[in-house]
Amino acid sequence: MAKQADTDASYSPPLTLTPALLSQVAAIAEALGSWSARQAAQPSPRPASIS
């Protein structure tokens, strides 16, 4: 069981969550939310009728 603990202790995640990284994620989320709201407010284009 000790070997498993040693393996877990040597793991390092690919990213470290820092305040700067979290701020960037929040800015992207806000931009996507704003874009999504604008898309929802626009009327959807009517498909060309096939005849």
C-alpha positions in Angstrom: 0.0 0.0 0.0 3.0 2.3 0.6 3.9 2.2 -3.0 0.5 3.6 -4.0 1.0 6.5 -1.6 4.5 7.2 -3.1 3.0 7.3 -6.6 0.2 9.7 -5.6 2.8 12.0 -3.9 4.8 12.3 -7.1 1.8 13.3 -9.3 1.7 16.9 -10.4 -1.3 18.3 -12.2 -0.7 19.9 -15.7 -2.0 23.3 -14.4 -1.8 25.1 -11.2 -4.9 27.1 -10.3 -3.7 30.6 -9.7 -5.7 33.8 -9.3 -4.5 34.9 -12.7 -5.7 31.7 -14.4 -9.1 31.8 -12.6 -9.5 35.5 -13.8 -8.8 34.4 -17.4 -11.4 31.6 -17.1 -13.9 34.0 -15.7 -13.3 36.5 -18.5 -13.8 33.8 -21.1 -17.0 32.6 -19.4 -18.4 36.2 -19.3 -17.5 36.7 -23.0 -19.2 33.4 -24.0 -22.3 34.2 -21.9 -22.6 37.7 -23.5 -22.2 36.2 -27.0 -24.8 33.5 -26.2 -27.3 36.1 -24.9 -26.9 38.2 -28.1 -27.4 35.1 -30.2 -30.5 34.1 -28.3 -31.9 37.7 -28.8 -31.6 37.6 -32.5 -34.3 36.0 -34.6 -33.1 32.8 -36.2 -32.8 33.0 -40.0 -35.5 31.3 -41.9 -34.4 28.4 -44.0 -34.7 28.8 -47.7 -37.8 27.0 -48.9 -37.3 24.1 -51.1 -39.7 23.9 -54.1 
